[in-house]
Amino acid sequence: MATETVQDPLLGMLKQGAHSVGDVLLAMGIALVILGVIAVLAPLTSGVFFDLLFGALLTGAGIVEFMDAFRSGAWQRGVLLGLAGLVTVAAGVLYVARPLVGLVALTVVFLAYLVFLGTFRIVMSLQLPRGTPGKVMSFVSGLVALALAYVSISELPSISPWFIGTFIGLSLIFAGVARISLALGLRKAEHVLGAPVHRGVHA
């Protein structure tokens, strides 16, 4: 009896797909980590950039709302849209014209988000059955988020110039590491899919 090594075409296609997706994820992960490190090393610059971008988006959204007010069929709805547009444009202009003031406002929003996120993770972890994978880590991450929010709130407004940039940088780093880990997992799957199949053949 002889042994013949064959390659399933479907497995070959899956291997090629895993290879392509893995390369994209790896490149994205490395880029995100690099951007995150830059943001952490220059938190004020990255925070101001994010503030200006956020202000520009608010201004654009306000202009759209204001224009929609003139196309509204009912005058009551038009007045409400017009007021909402004016307020949104004013907030966007404030973020762009006074970036440091905008950073303080964004810091407050991010801290409120941390409080919500930490509370949510703790409540969800307590509702999970005992022994569920990730239960302890979810609880610990919730405590860390609440502790970070508490320390940051006690330091307001002095932390505002660097908090947003550091937060964005760390978020980018974690997102990049997650993509790199996923890409490495796909590489392992690619090797598994690439293993040849041995079939017995009668001589």
Backbone as a printed PyTorch tensor [residue, N CA C, xyz], in Angstrom:
tensor([[[  0.8490,  -1.1970,   0.0000],
         [  0.0000,   0.0000,   0.0000],
         [  0.8830,   1.2440,   0.0000]],

        [[  0.6090,   2.1710,  -0.8930],
         [  1.3620,   3.4230,  -0.9750],
         [  0.5180,   4.5560,  -0.3950]],

        [[  1.1800,   5.6080,   0.0190],
         [  0.4880,   6.7810,   0.5870],
         [  0.6270,   7.9520,  -0.3550]],

        [[ -0.5050,   8.5670,  -0.7030],
         [ -0.5030,   9.7030,  -1.6350],
         [ -0.8970,  10.9640,  -0.8890]],

        [[ -0.1380,  12.0070,  -1.0690],
         [ -0.4230,  13.2890,  -0.4210],
         [ -1.2190,  14.1700,  -1.3770]],

        [[ -2.4100,  14.6040,  -0.9360],
         [ -3.2640,  15.4320,  -1.7740],
         [ -3.6070,  16.7190,  -1.0310]],

        [[ -3.9510,  17.7250,  -1.7820],
         [ -4.3270,  19.0230,  -1.2190],
         [ -5.7500,  19.3330,  -1.6390]],

        [[ -6.6570,  19.4700,  -0.6680],
         [ -8.0510,  19.7990,  -0.9520],
         [ -8.1210,  21.2230,  -1.4970]],

        [[ -8.7610,  21.4340,  -2.6750],
         [ -8.8520,  22.7960,  -3.2280],
         [ -9.5610,  23.7600,  -2.2910]],

        [[-10.6040,  23.2920,  -1.5840],
         [-11.3260,  24.1590,  -0.6550],
         [-10.4240,  24.6150,   0.4820]],

        [[ -9.6150,  23.6930,   1.0160],
         [ -8.6810,  24.0700,   2.0700],
         [ -7.6470,  25.0690,   1.5590]],

        [[ -7.2640,  24.9060,   0.2970],
         [ -6.3260,  25.8550,  -0.2830],
         [ -6.9070,  27.2590,  -0.3680]],

        [[ -8.1890,  27.3360,  -0.7490],
         [ -8.8420,  28.6390,  -0.8170],
         [ -8.9760,  29.2670,   0.5760]],

        [[ -9.3340,  28.4450,   1.5730],
         [ -9.4380,  28.9520,   2.9390],
         [ -8.0820,  29.4320,   3.4540]],

        [[ -7.0310,  28.6930,   3.0910],
         [ -5.6880,  29.0910,   3.5060],
         [ -5.2980,  30.4310,   2.8870]],

        [[ -5.5980,  30.6040,   1.6060],
         [ -5.2750,  31.8530,   0.9300],
         [ -6.0460,  33.0130,   1.5320]],

        [[ -7.3390,  32.7770,   1.8510],
         [ -8.1510,  33.8230,   2.4580],
         [ -7.6450,  34.2080,   3.8310]],

        [[ -7.2690,  33.2210,   4.6410],
         [ -6.7330,  33.4970,   5.9630],
         [ -5.4270,  34.2720,   5.8650]],

        [[ -4.6110,  33.9320,   4.8670],
         [ -3.3340,  34.6280,   4.6740],
         [ -3.5620,  36.1030,   4.3270]],

        [[ -4.5080,  36.3760,   3.4130],
         [ -4.7740,  37.7510,   2.9950],
         [ -5.3320,  38.5770,   4.1400]],

        [[ -6.3420,  38.0280,   4.8320],
         [ -6.9400,  38.7550,   5.9560],
         [ -5.9180,  38.9760,   7.0650]],

        [[ -5.0860,  37.9660,   7.3140],
         [ -4.0700,  38.0980,   8.3410],
         [ -3.0720,  39.1980,   8.0310]],

        [[ -2.6700,  39.3150,   6.7630],
         [ -1.7360,  40.3760,   6.3760],
         [ -2.3470,  41.7550,   6.5940]],

        [[ -3.6320,  41.9130,   6.2280],
         [ -4.3090,  43.2090,   6.4020],
         [ -4.4160,  43.5610,   7.8810]],

        [[ -4.8450,  42.5930,   8.6930],
         [ -4.9870,  42.8330,  10.1240],
         [ -3.6460,  43.1540,  10.7710]],

        [[ -2.5990,  42.4480,  10.3490],
         [ -1.2730,  42.6960,  10.9130],
         [ -0.7980,  44.1100,  10.5790]],

        [[ -0.9800,  44.5320,   9.3260],
         [ -0.5770,  45.8830,   8.9310],
         [ -1.3880,  46.9400,   9.6820]],

        [[ -2.6980,  46.7290,   9.7960],
         [ -3.5380,  47.6690,  10.5390],
         [ -3.1250,  47.7200,  12.0050]],

        [[ -2.8420,  46.5610,  12.5950],
         [ -2.4510,  46.5250,  13.9950],
         [ -1.1620,  47.2720,  14.2580]],

        [[ -0.1620,  47.0490,  13.4090],
         [  1.1220,  47.7470,  13.5720],
         [  0.9360,  49.2500,  13.4140]],

        [[  0.1270,  49.6660,  12.4180],
         [ -0.1130,  51.0970,  12.2030],
         [ -0.8140,  51.7230,  13.4060]],

        [[ -1.8080,  51.0200,  13.9630],
         [ -2.5330,  51.5510,  15.1240],
         [ -1.6260,  51.6670,  16.3440]],

        [[ -0.7600,  50.6730,  16.5350],
         [  0.1680,  50.7340,  17.6680],
         [  1.1190,  51.9210,  17.5170]],

        [[  1.6320,  52.1310,  16.3130],
         [  2.5420,  53.2600,  16.0750],
         [  1.8370,  54.5850,  16.3350]],

        [[  0.6140,  54.7320,  15.8000],
         [ -0.1460,  55.9600,  16.0380],
         [ -0.4500,  56.1400,  17.5240]],

        [[ -0.7560,  55.0390,  18.2060],
         [ -1.0420,  55.1250,  19.6320],
         [  0.1650,  55.5710,  20.4330]],

        [[  1.3310,  55.0350,  20.1000],
         [  2.5510,  55.4430,  20.8030],
         [  2.8320,  56.9290,  20.5720]],

        [[  2.6480,  57.3830,  19.3310],
         [  2.8540,  58.8080,  19.0340],
         [  1.8880,  59.6730,  19.8380]],

        [[  0.6190,  59.2290,  19.9240],
         [ -0.3860,  59.9890,  20.6740],
         [ -0.0410,  60.0480,  22.1570]],

        [[  0.4640,  58.9430,  22.7070],
         [  0.8300,  58.9260,  24.1240],
         [  2.0500,  59.8070,  24.3850]],

        [[  3.0080,  59.7920,  23.4660],
         [  4.2110,  60.6080,  23.6380],
         [  3.9330,  62.0970,  23.4570]],

        [[  2.9110,  62.4410,  22.6590],
         [  2.5400,  63.8500,  22.4470],
         [  1.0490,  64.0130,  22.7280]],

        [[  0.6310,  63.8650,  23.9930],
         [ -0.8040,  63.8670,  24.3060],
         [ -1.4910,  65.1980,  24.0310]],

        [[ -0.7980,  66.3060,  24.2720],
         [ -1.4290,  67.6030,  24.0400],
         [ -1.6940,  67.8170,  22.5580]],

        [[ -0.7070,  67.5030,  21.7200],
         [ -0.8660,  67.6640,  20.2730],
         [ -1.9870,  66.7810,  19.7410]],

        [[ -1.9850,  65.5070,  20.1480],
         [ -3.0250,  64.6010,  19.6670],
         [ -4.3890,  64.9860,  20.2200]],

        [[ -4.4270,  65.4900,  21.4660],
         [ -5.6990,  65.9320,  22.0330],
         [ -6.2630,  67.1340,  21.3040]],

        [[ -5.3970,  68.1050,  20.9990],
         [ -5.8500,  69.2820,  20.2590],
         [ -6.3170,  68.8950,  18.8610]],

        [[ -5.6030,  67.9880,  18.2120],
         [ -6.0070,  67.5310,  16.8810],
         [ -7.3840,  66.8810,  16.9310]],

        [[ -7.6090,  66.0180,  17.9270],
         [ -8.9150,  65.3840,  18.0680],
         [ -9.9910,  66.4280,  18.3640]],

        [[ -9.6440,  67.4190,  19.1770],
         [-10.5900,  68.4860,  19.4980],
         [-10.9790,  69.2690,  18.2470]],

        [[-10.0030,  69.6090,  17.4040],
         [-10.2870,  70.3430,  16.1760],
         [-11.1370,  69.5070,  15.2210]],

        [[-10.8130,  68.2190,  15.1260],
         [-11.5940,  67.3270,  14.2720],
         [-13.0310,  67.2260,  14.7780]],

        [[-13.1920,  67.0830,  16.0840],
         [-14.5260,  66.9930,  16.6720],
         [-15.2910,  68.2980,  16.4390]],

        [[-14.6180,  69.4330,  16.5960],
         [-15.2660,  70.7160,  16.3540],
         [-15.6940,  70.8930,  14.9100]],

        [[-14.8510,  70.4520,  13.9790],
         [-15.2050,  70.5450,  12.5620],
         [-16.4210,  69.6810,  12.2430]],

        [[-16.4800,  68.4750,  12.8280],
         [-17.6320,  67.6030,  12.6060],
         [-18.9030,  68.2140,  13.1850]],

        [[-18.8050,  68.8030,  14.3620],
         [-19.9660,  69.4650,  14.9570],
         [-20.4410,  70.6230,  14.0930]],

        [[-19.4940,  71.4170,  13.6040],
         [-19.8590,  72.5590,  12.7610],
         [-20.5670,  72.0940,  11.4980]],

        [[-20.0370,  71.0640,  10.8570],
         [-20.6720,  70.5310,   9.6590],
         [-22.0610,  69.9870,   9.9320]],

        [[-22.2110,  69.2600,  11.0570],
         [-23.5250,  68.7260,  11.4050],
         [-24.5140,  69.8510,  11.6880]],

        [[-24.0570,  70.9120,  12.3390],
         [-24.9390,  72.0460,  12.6220],
         [-25.3990,  72.7520,  11.3590]],

        [[-24.5050,  72.8910,  10.3950],
         [-24.8670,  73.5270,   9.1250],
         [-25.9170,  72.7020,   8.3970]],

        [[-25.7460,  71.3790,   8.4180],
         [-26.7240,  70.5040,   7.7750],
         [-28.0860,  70.6380,   8.4520]],

        [[-28.1060,  70.6600,   9.7780],
         [-29.3670,  70.8070,  10.5030],
         [-30.0220,  72.1580,  10.1910]],

        [[-29.2180,  73.2060,  10.1150],
         [-29.7480,  74.5350,   9.8300],
         [-30.3380,  74.5930,   8.4250]],

        [[-29.6830,  73.9260,   7.4660],
         [-30.2050,  73.8880,   6.1020],
         [-31.4970,  73.0670,   6.0310]],

        [[-31.5630,  71.9960,   6.8160],
         [-32.7800,  71.1820,   6.8470],
         [-33.9560,  71.9600,   7.4050]],

        [[-33.6660,  72.9500,   8.2460],
         [-34.7500,  73.7360,   8.8340],
         [-35.5330,  74.4850,   7.7590]],

        [[-34.8590,  74.9400,   6.7180],
         [-35.5370,  75.6880,   5.6500],
         [-36.3230,  74.7600,   4.7280]],

        [[-35.9740,  73.4740,   4.7340],
         [-36.6920,  72.5310,   3.8920],
         [-37.7920,  71.7910,   4.6520]],

        [[-37.9570,  72.1410,   5.9090],
         [-38.9540,  71.4680,   6.7300],
         [-40.3580,  71.9020,   6.3230]],

        [[-41.2890,  70.9570,   6.3130],
         [-42.6610,  71.2710,   5.9270],
         [-43.3930,  72.0770,   6.9720]],

        [[-43.2250,  71.7280,   8.2570],
         [-43.9090,  72.4310,   9.3450],
         [-42.9750,  73.4570,   9.9660]],

        [[-43.5210,  74.6510,  10.2670],
         [-42.6620,  75.7100,  10.8050],
         [-42.1660,  75.3740,  12.2170]],

        [[-42.9810,  74.6120,  12.9930],
         [-42.5260,  74.2360,  14.3310],
         [-41.2640,  73.3770,  14.2530]],

        [[-41.3110,  72.4070,  13.3380],
         [-40.1330,  71.5440,  13.1820],
         [-38.9510,  72.3430,  12.6260]],

        [[-39.2210,  73.2840,  11.7440],
         [-38.1600,  74.1140,  11.1900],
         [-37.4770,  74.9550,  12.2540]],

        [[-38.2850,  75.5040,  13.1760],
         [-37.7100,  76.3120,  14.2520],
         [-36.8230,  75.4540,  15.1500]],

        [[-37.2910,  74.2620,  15.4840],
         [-36.5040,  73.3770,  16.3380],
         [-35.1970,  72.9650,  15.6590]],

        [[-35.2930,  72.6110,  14.3660],
         [-34.0810,  72.2460,  13.6330],
         [-33.1210,  73.4170,  13.5280]],

        [[-33.6690,  74.6120,  13.3110],
         [-32.8210,  75.7960,  13.2130],
         [-32.0910,  76.0800,  14.5140]],

        [[-32.8190,  75.9810,  15.6400],
         [-32.1820,  76.2100,  16.9370],
         [-31.1220,  75.1480,  17.2240]],

        [[-31.4530,  73.8900,  16.9160],
         [-30.4780,  72.8130,  17.1220],
         [-29.2420,  73.0320,  16.2580]],

        [[-29.4510,  73.4810,  15.0100],
         [-28.3200,  73.7500,  14.1320],
         [-27.4380,  74.8670,  14.6460]],

        [[-28.0740,  75.9440,  15.1520],
         [-27.3010,  77.0700,  15.6860],
         [-26.4850,  76.6630,  16.9050]],

        [[-27.1070,  75.8880,  17.7950],
         [-26.3910,  75.4410,  18.9880],
         [-25.2280,  74.5240,  18.6070]],

        [[-25.4630,  73.6280,  17.6500],
         [-24.4110,  72.7020,  17.2300],
         [-23.2640,  73.4390,  16.5590]],

        [[-23.5900,  74.4110,  15.6930],
         [-22.5430,  75.2110,  15.0480],
         [-21.7560,  76.0020,  16.0860]],

        [[-22.4620,  76.5960,  17.0540],
         [-21.7840,  77.3680,  18.0980],
         [-20.8300,  76.4800,  18.9010]],

        [[-21.2680,  75.2580,  19.2250],
         [-20.3970,  74.3420,  19.9620],
         [-19.1850,  73.9520,  19.1220]],

        [[-19.4050,  73.7050,  17.8240],
         [-18.2950,  73.3510,  16.9490],
         [-17.2940,  74.4780,  16.8140]],

        [[-17.7790,  75.6920,  16.6610],
         [-16.8870,  76.8510,  16.5520],
         [-16.1000,  77.0380,  17.8460]],

        [[-16.7540,  76.7950,  18.9920],
         [-16.0550,  76.9180,  20.2780],
         [-14.9230,  75.9020,  20.3780]],

        [[-15.1840,  74.6800,  19.9500],
         [-14.1360,  73.6630,  19.9910],
         [-12.9590,  74.0430,  19.1030]],

        [[-13.2430,  74.6230,  17.9400],
         [-12.1760,  74.9840,  17.0130],
         [-11.4380,  76.2380,  17.4810]],

        [[-12.1950,  77.2600,  17.9360],
         [-11.5890,  78.5340,  18.3170],
         [-10.8670,  78.4550,  19.6600]],

        [[-11.4000,  77.6500,  20.5780],
         [-10.7950,  77.5210,  21.9150],
         [-10.5250,  76.0530,  22.2110]],

        [[ -9.4900,  75.4900,  21.5990],
         [ -9.2510,  74.0470,  21.7390],
         [ -9.0100,  73.5910,  23.1740]],

        [[ -8.3660,  74.4350,  24.0000],
         [ -8.1250,  74.0350,  25.3790],
         [ -9.4300,  73.9480,  26.1650]],

        [[-10.3450,  74.8920,  25.8950],
         [-11.6640,  74.8080,  26.5240],
         [-12.3940,  73.5600,  26.0400]],

        [[-12.2470,  73.2840,  24.7480],
         [-12.8590,  72.0820,  24.1980],
         [-12.2930,  70.8190,  24.8170]],

        [[-10.9930,  70.8230,  25.1200],
         [-10.3850,  69.6570,  25.7500],
         [-10.9630,  69.4090,  27.1350]],

        [[-11.2400,  70.4910,  27.8660],
         [-11.8580,  70.3370,  29.1870],
         [-13.2340,  69.6880,  29.0510]],

        [[-14.0220,  70.1870,  28.0850],
         [-15.3630,  69.6260,  27.8710],
         [-15.2840,  68.1610,  27.4520]],

        [[-14.3610,  67.8410,  26.5380],
         [-14.2130,  66.4570,  26.0970],
         [-13.7320,  65.5540,  27.2330]],

        [[-12.8800,  66.1070,  28.0950],
         [-12.4120,  65.3320,  29.2380],
         [-13.5620,  64.9480,  30.1530]],

        [[-14.4640,  65.9040,  30.3960],
         [-15.6350,  65.6190,  31.2370],
         [-16.4920,  64.5220,  30.5980]],

        [[-16.6670,  64.6000,  29.2680],
         [-17.4630,  63.5890,  28.5640],
         [-16.7970,  62.2120,  28.6730]],

        [[-15.4830,  62.1550,  28.4840],
         [-14.7750,  60.8880,  28.5700],
         [-14.8250,  60.3140,  29.9830]],

        [[-14.7430,  61.1730,  30.9870],
         [-14.8120,  60.6880,  32.3620],
         [-16.2000,  60.1300,  32.6670]],

        [[-17.2350,  60.7970,  32.1620],
         [-18.5910,  60.2650,  32.3260],
         [-18.7150,  58.9070,  31.6370]],

        [[-18.0780,  58.7770,  30.4810],
         [-18.0790,  57.5000,  29.7650],
         [-17.3630,  56.4270,  30.5730]],

        [[-16.2460,  56.7680,  31.2140],
         [-15.5180,  55.7990,  32.0270],
         [-16.3650,  55.3260,  33.2080]],

        [[-17.0780,  56.2550,  33.8440],
         [-17.9450,  55.8800,  34.9640],
         [-19.0290,  54.9200,  34.4850]],

        [[-19.6470,  55.2470,  33.3510],
         [-20.6850,  54.3670,  32.7960],
         [-20.1060,  53.0090,  32.4240]],

        [[-18.9450,  53.0100,  31.7540],
         [-18.3350,  51.7620,  31.3030],
         [-17.9500,  50.8850,  32.4890]],

        [[-17.3280,  51.4970,  33.5070],
         [-16.9290,  50.7280,  34.6730],
         [-18.1200,  50.1230,  35.3970]],

        [[-19.1740,  50.9210,  35.5830],
         [-20.3800,  50.4190,  36.2430],
         [-21.0200,  49.3000,  35.4320]],

        [[-21.0900,  49.4790,  34.1180],
         [-21.6960,  48.4790,  33.2410],
         [-20.9400,  47.1560,  33.3160]],

        [[-19.5980,  47.2120,  33.2800],
         [-18.8130,  45.9830,  33.3170],
         [-18.9690,  45.2600,  34.6480]],

        [[-19.0120,  46.0070,  35.7420],
         [-19.1740,  45.3790,  37.0520],
         [-20.5340,  44.7080,  37.1620]],

        [[-21.5900,  45.4060,  36.7460],
         [-22.9420,  44.8440,  36.8220],
         [-23.0520,  43.6010,  35.9420]],

        [[-22.4920,  43.6690,  34.7250],
         [-22.5600,  42.5220,  33.8240],
         [-21.7820,  41.3330,  34.3840]],

        [[-20.6190,  41.5920,  34.9870],
         [-19.8270,  40.4990,  35.5440],
         [-20.5460,  39.8270,  36.7030]],

        [[-21.2740,  40.6020,  37.5180],
         [-22.0080,  40.0200,  38.6370],
         [-23.1900,  39.1770,  38.1760]],

        [[-23.7010,  39.4660,  36.9930],
         [-24.8280,  38.7080,  36.4690],
         [-24.4020,  37.4280,  35.7620]],

        [[-23.1110,  37.3090,  35.4400],
         [-22.6230,  36.0980,  34.7720],
         [-22.5360,  34.9470,  35.7720]],

        [[-22.8210,  33.7230,  35.3330],
         [-22.7050,  32.5630,  36.2260],
         [-21.2690,  32.3710,  36.7030]],

        [[-21.1310,  31.7790,  37.8800],
         [-19.7970,  31.5260,  38.4290],
         [-19.0390,  30.5580,  37.5270]],

        [[-17.7860,  30.8990,  37.2880],
         [-16.9570,  30.0680,  36.4270],
         [-16.9950,  30.4560,  34.9630]],

        [[-17.8060,  31.4700,  34.5940],
         [-17.8750,  31.9090,  33.2000],
         [-16.5540,  32.5600,  32.7930]],

        [[-15.9790,  32.1710,  31.6420],
         [-14.7240,  32.7870,  31.1980],
         [-14.8800,  34.3090,  31.0450]],

        [[-13.9430,  35.0500,  31.5960],
         [-13.9710,  36.5000,  31.4800],
         [-14.7240,  37.2060,  32.5900]],

        [[-15.3610,  36.4640,  33.5180],
         [-16.1410,  37.0770,  34.5870],
         [-15.2500,  37.9280,  35.5010]],

        [[-14.1330,  37.3460,  35.9330],
         [-13.2390,  38.0620,  36.8450],
         [-12.5870,  39.2500,  36.1420]],

        [[-12.1380,  39.0440,  34.8980],
         [-11.4810,  40.1260,  34.1710],
         [-12.4480,  41.2690,  33.9060]],

        [[-13.7050,  40.9640,  33.6140],
         [-14.6960,  42.0060,  33.3990],
         [-14.9050,  42.8130,  34.6670]],

        [[-14.9600,  42.1280,  35.8090],
         [-15.1400,  42.8180,  37.0870],
         [-13.9360,  43.7080,  37.3980]],

        [[-12.7370,  43.1600,  37.1890],
         [-11.5170,  43.9230,  37.4740],
         [-11.4000,  45.1330,  36.5500]],

        [[-11.6980,  44.9490,  35.2670],
         [-11.6140,  46.0730,  34.3220],
         [-12.6140,  47.1610,  34.6790]],

        [[-13.7880,  46.7730,  35.1860],
         [-14.7600,  47.7670,  35.6350],
         [-14.2430,  48.5620,  36.8180]],

        [[-13.6140,  47.8650,  37.7780],
         [-13.0290,  48.5640,  38.9210],
         [-11.9180,  49.5180,  38.4920]],

        [[-11.0940,  49.0710,  37.5380],
         [ -9.9960,  49.9160,  37.0500],
         [-10.5580,  51.1720,  36.3790]],

        [[-11.6140,  51.0170,  35.5700],
         [-12.2250,  52.1690,  34.9020],
         [-12.7880,  53.1600,  35.9160]],

        [[-13.4560,  52.6630,  36.9600],
         [-14.0040,  53.5510,  37.9850],
         [-12.8890,  54.2360,  38.7810]],

        [[-11.8220,  53.4850,  39.0800],
         [-10.7010,  54.0740,  39.8120],
         [-10.0300,  55.1670,  38.9880]],

        [[ -9.8290,  54.8970,  37.6840],
         [ -9.2320,  55.8970,  36.8080],
         [-10.1120,  57.1360,  36.7160]],

        [[-11.4330,  56.9440,  36.6190],
         [-12.3500,  58.0760,  36.5590],
         [-12.2890,  58.8860,  37.8510]],

        [[-12.2460,  58.1980,  38.9900],
         [-12.2020,  58.9000,  40.2830],
         [-10.9320,  59.7360,  40.4190]],

        [[ -9.7800,  59.1290,  40.0950],
         [ -8.5090,  59.8560,  40.1950],
         [ -8.4890,  61.0420,  39.2320]],

        [[ -9.0110,  60.8390,  38.0240],
         [ -8.9960,  61.9010,  37.0170],
         [ -9.9280,  63.0450,  37.4070]],

        [[-11.1070,  62.7240,  37.9450],
         [-12.0440,  63.7720,  38.3550],
         [-11.4520,  64.6180,  39.4690]],

        [[-10.7210,  63.9760,  40.3730],
         [-10.1100,  64.7290,  41.4750],
         [ -9.0090,  65.6660,  41.0020]],

        [[ -8.4910,  65.4200,  39.7900],
         [ -7.4040,  66.2510,  39.2620],
         [ -7.8740,  67.2700,  38.2350]],

        [[ -9.1770,  67.3360,  37.9710],
         [ -9.6850,  68.3310,  37.0220],
         [ -9.4250,  69.7360,  37.5510]],

        [[ -9.1980,  70.7520,  36.6820],
         [ -9.0500,  70.6440,  35.2190],
         [ -7.6020,  70.4750,  34.7660]],

        [[ -6.6840,  70.2150,  35.7160],
         [ -5.2630,  70.1860,  35.3680],
         [ -4.9080,  69.0330,  34.4380]],

        [[ -5.7130,  67.9520,  34.4560],
         [ -5.3840,  66.8060,  33.6050],
         [ -5.8970,  66.9780,  32.1790]],

        [[ -6.7570,  67.9800,  31.9380],
         [ -7.4210,  68.1110,  30.6370],
         [ -6.4620,  68.2000,  29.4540]],

        [[ -5.3370,  68.9350,  29.5650],
         [ -4.4700,  69.0530,  28.3760],
         [ -3.8980,  67.7370,  27.8740]],

        [[ -3.7150,  66.7570,  28.7450],
         [ -3.0780,  65.5140,  28.2970],
         [ -3.9750,  64.2870,  28.3920]],

        [[ -5.1130,  64.3840,  29.0640],
         [ -5.9400,  63.1990,  29.3030],
         [ -6.4900,  62.6250,  28.0040]],

        [[ -7.0820,  63.4830,  27.1600],
         [ -7.7120,  63.0020,  25.9270],
         [ -6.6840,  62.3510,  25.0130]],

        [[ -5.5330,  63.0080,  24.8170],
         [ -4.5030,  62.4460,  23.9490],
         [ -3.9920,  61.1130,  24.4590]],

        [[ -3.7860,  61.0140,  25.7740],
         [ -3.3190,  59.7530,  26.3560],
         [ -4.3760,  58.6630,  26.2110]],

        [[ -5.6390,  59.0300,  26.4640],
         [ -6.7320,  58.0660,  26.3480],
         [ -6.8390,  57.5420,  24.9210]],

        [[ -6.7690,  58.4410,  23.9440],
         [ -6.8440,  58.0300,  22.5420],
         [ -5.6480,  57.1550,  22.1780]],

        [[ -4.4590,  57.5450,  22.6350],
         [ -3.2660,  56.7650,  22.3340],
         [ -3.3390,  55.3540,  22.8880]],

        [[ -3.7610,  55.2180,  24.1470],
         [ -3.8770,  53.8900,  24.7430],
         [ -4.9490,  53.0620,  24.0420]],

        [[ -6.0450,  53.7170,  23.6530],
         [ -7.0970,  52.9980,  22.9250],
         [ -6.5820,  52.4730,  21.5960]],

        [[ -5.7970,  53.2900,  20.8920],
         [ -5.2200,  52.8560,  19.6210],
         [ -4.2430,  51.6930,  19.8230]],

        [[ -3.4530,  51.7760,  20.8890],
         [ -2.4810,  50.7070,  21.1510],
         [ -3.2000,  49.3880,  21.4260]],

        [[ -4.2190,  49.4300,  22.2850],
         [ -4.9590,  48.2060,  22.5990],
         [ -5.6640,  47.6580,  21.3590]],

        [[ -6.2370,  48.5630,  20.5480],
         [ -6.8940,  48.1100,  19.3260],
         [ -5.8800,  47.4830,  18.3650]],

        [[ -4.6930,  48.0690,  18.2790],
         [ -3.6590,  47.5090,  17.4190],
         [ -3.1740,  46.1550,  17.9000]],

        [[ -2.9610,  46.0230,  19.2110],
         [ -2.5180,  44.7450,  19.7700],
         [ -3.5710,  43.6670,  19.5240]],

        [[ -4.8530,  44.0330,  19.6610],
         [ -5.9220,  43.0600,  19.4180],
         [ -5.8940,  42.5690,  17.9760]],

        [[ -5.6620,  43.4720,  17.0220],
         [ -5.6060,  43.0810,  15.6130],
         [ -4.3690,  42.2510,  15.3180]],

        [[ -3.2660,  42.5770,  15.9440],
         [ -2.0470,  41.7830,  15.7480],
         [ -2.2510,  40.3670,  16.2890]],

        [[ -2.8780,  40.2640,  17.4590],
         [ -3.1480,  38.9410,  18.0350],
         [ -4.0640,  38.1270,  17.1250]],

        [[ -5.0840,  38.7910,  16.5690],
         [ -5.9900,  38.0970,  15.6580],
         [ -5.2570,  37.6550,  14.3940]],

        [[ -4.3650,  38.5070,  13.9010],
         [ -3.5940,  38.1530,  12.7010],
         [ -2.6900,  36.9570,  12.9730]],

        [[ -2.0630,  36.9120,  14.1410],
         [ -1.2160,  35.7700,  14.4730],
         [ -2.0430,  34.5020,  14.6200]],

        [[ -3.2760,  34.6540,  15.1490],
         [ -4.1670,  33.4950,  15.2310],
         [ -4.5340,  32.9740,  13.8600]],

        [[ -4.7600,  33.8860,  12.9120],
         [ -5.0510,  33.4620,  11.5420],
         [ -3.8440,  32.7890,  10.9060]],

        [[ -2.6450,  33.2460,  11.2530],
         [ -1.4380,  32.6010,  10.7230],
         [ -1.3570,  31.1430,  11.1970]],

        [[ -1.7220,  30.9250,  12.4810],
         [ -1.7180,  29.5490,  12.9890],
         [ -2.7700,  28.7120,  12.2770]],

        [[ -3.9470,  29.3240,  12.0620],
         [ -5.0000,  28.6080,  11.3410],
         [ -4.5750,  28.3090,   9.9130]],

        [[ -3.8100,  29.2070,   9.3280],
         [ -3.3200,  29.0010,   7.9610],
         [ -2.4120,  27.7860,   7.8880]],

        [[ -1.5540,  27.6080,   8.8930],
         [ -0.6660,  26.4400,   8.9080],
         [ -1.4610,  25.1530,   9.0810]],

        [[ -2.5160,  25.2210,   9.9150],
         [ -3.3450,  24.0340,  10.1130],
         [ -4.0620,  23.6620,   8.8230]],

        [[ -4.6100,  24.7010,   8.1510],
         [ -5.3090,  24.4360,   6.8910],
         [ -4.3640,  23.9520,   5.8080]],

        [[ -3.1010,  24.3390,   5.9290],
         [ -2.1470,  23.9570,   4.9000],
         [ -1.5590,  22.5820,   5.0700]],

        [[ -1.9400,  21.8920,   6.1530],
         [ -1.4060,  20.5390,   6.3560],
         [ -1.9310,  19.5980,   5.2850]],

        [[ -1.0860,  18.8170,   4.6500],
         [ -1.5390,  17.9220,   3.5920],
         [ -2.3870,  16.7820,   4.1160]],

        [[ -3.2700,  16.2840,   3.2870],
         [ -4.1080,  15.1550,   3.6280],
         [ -3.5110,  13.8820,   3.0110]],

        [[ -3.3460,  12.8550,   3.8370],
         [ -2.7270,  11.5970,   3.3750],
         [ -3.8130,  10.5650,   3.1240]],

        [[ -3.8030,   9.9940,   1.9720],
         [ -4.7560,   8.9480,   1.6260],
         [ -4.0120,   7.6810,   1.2130]],

        [[ -4.5400,   6.5750,   1.6480],
         [ -3.9210,   5.3160,   1.2860],
         [ -4.3200,   4.8980,  -0.1240]],

        [[ -3.3360,   4.4210,  -0.9040],
         [ -3.5950,   3.9630,  -2.2760],
         [ -3.0160,   2.5540,  -2.4140]],

        [[ -3.8260,   1.6240,  -2.9230],
         [ -3.3620,   0.2500,  -3.0920],
         [ -2.4330,   0.1730,  -4.3260]],

        [[ -1.2980,  -0.4520,  -4.1210],
         [ -0.3320,  -0.6110,  -5.2130],
         [ -0.7750,  -1.7340,  -6.1350]]])
